[in-house]
Amino acid sequence: MTETLPSFIFPKAPEDAARAYDRMSSSNAKVPMPRYYFNIVTGDGIREDLEGSELPDLDHARVEAIKDARALMSDAILQGHDISSRRLDISNEAGDVLLTVAFADAIKPVA
């Protein structure tokens, strides 16, 4: 037996429309995006990103890492510190380093 939808979704919806809605909502299940972790590497150690960020792909993660490095350097410069020797290691959920972004390279324009 097909469950009818509330009238605010499909006012007086025919049975075919209700079935089509059910098929659409079940087939559009979201595919989870990969989670990337941005670990800051300094001369003294590593500051691990424990939460990570869900992003569509590694290229998006690279762009985010560049933005993060620029923001961190901006804050440091305002406080009189040079942290351009640091880097961000982008890792996957397994902990594998997929890409490294040097803070100094974040000053260059993003292509």
C-alpha positions as CSV (number, residue, x, y, z in Angstrom):
1,M,0.0,0.0,0.0
2,T,1.4,3.4,-1.0
3,E,1.3,6.0,1.7
4,T,-0.3,9.3,0.6
5,L,1.7,12.5,0.9
6,P,0.5,15.4,3.0
7,S,-1.6,17.9,1.0
8,F,0.9,20.7,1.5
9,I,3.5,18.7,-0.6
10,F,1.2,17.7,-3.5
11,P,-2.3,19.2,-3.1
12,K,-4.7,16.4,-4.2
13,A,-1.8,14.5,-5.7
14,P,-2.7,11.5,-7.9
15,E,-1.3,8.1,-6.9
16,D,1.3,8.2,-9.7
17,A,2.7,11.5,-8.5
18,A,3.1,10.2,-5.0
19,R,4.9,7.1,-6.2
20,A,7.2,9.3,-8.4
21,Y,8.0,11.5,-5.4
22,D,8.9,8.4,-3.3
23,R,11.2,7.1,-6.1
24,M,12.9,10.5,-6.4
25,S,13.5,11.0,-2.7
26,S,14.9,7.5,-2.3
27,S,17.2,7.6,-5.4
28,N,18.6,11.0,-4.6
29,A,20.4,9.8,-1.5
30,K,23.5,11.9,-1.0
31,V,26.8,10.4,-1.6
32,P,29.2,11.4,1.2
33,M,32.0,13.7,0.2
34,P,35.6,12.8,1.2
35,R,36.9,14.3,4.4
36,Y,40.2,16.1,4.3
37,Y,42.4,17.0,7.3
38,F,44.6,20.1,7.3
39,N,47.5,19.5,9.7
40,I,49.8,22.5,10.3
41,V,53.5,21.5,10.4
42,T,55.9,23.8,12.2
43,G,59.5,23.4,13.1
44,D,58.4,22.2,16.6
45,G,55.8,19.6,15.6
46,I,52.4,19.1,14.1
47,R,49.1,20.7,15.0
48,E,46.5,18.1,14.0
49,D,43.1,18.9,12.5
50,L,40.8,16.6,14.4
51,E,37.6,17.5,12.6
52,G,38.5,17.8,9.0
53,S,36.3,19.2,6.2
54,E,34.1,17.5,3.7
55,L,35.1,18.7,0.2
56,P,34.3,17.4,-3.3
57,D,37.9,16.6,-4.2
58,L,41.6,17.2,-3.6
59,D,41.7,20.3,-5.8
60,H,39.1,22.0,-3.6
61,A,41.1,20.9,-0.5
62,R,44.2,22.6,-2.0
63,V,42.3,25.8,-2.6
64,E,41.0,25.7,1.1
65,A,44.6,25.0,2.3
66,I,45.8,28.1,0.5
67,K,43.1,30.2,1.9
68,D,43.8,28.9,5.4
69,A,47.5,29.5,5.1
70,R,46.9,33.1,3.9
71,A,44.5,33.8,6.8
72,L,47.0,32.3,9.4
73,M,49.9,34.3,7.9
74,S,47.8,37.5,7.9
75,D,47.0,37.1,11.6
76,A,50.6,36.3,12.4
77,I,51.9,39.3,10.5
78,L,49.5,41.6,12.4
79,Q,51.1,40.3,15.7
80,G,54.6,40.7,14.3
81,H,55.4,37.0,13.6
82,D,56.7,35.4,10.4
83,I,55.2,31.9,10.0
84,S,55.9,31.6,6.3
85,S,58.2,28.5,6.9
86,R,55.2,26.4,8.0
87,R,53.2,24.1,5.8
88,L,49.8,22.4,5.7
89,D,49.7,18.7,5.1
90,I,46.4,17.6,3.6
91,S,45.5,14.1,4.7
92,N,42.6,11.7,4.0
93,E,40.7,9.8,6.7
94,A,43.3,7.0,6.8
95,G,45.9,9.6,7.7
96,D,47.8,9.4,4.4
97,V,49.3,12.8,3.3
98,L,47.9,13.5,-0.1
99,L,49.3,17.0,-0.7
100,T,51.5,19.5,1.0
101,V,50.9,23.3,0.8
102,A,53.9,25.5,1.9
103,F,52.7,28.7,3.5
104,A,55.3,30.6,1.4
105,D,53.7,29.2,-1.7
106,A,50.3,30.5,-0.6
107,I,51.5,34.0,-1.3
108,K,51.6,33.2,-5.0
109,P,48.4,33.6,-7.1
110,V,46.1,30.6,-7.2
111,A,45.9,29.2,-10.7
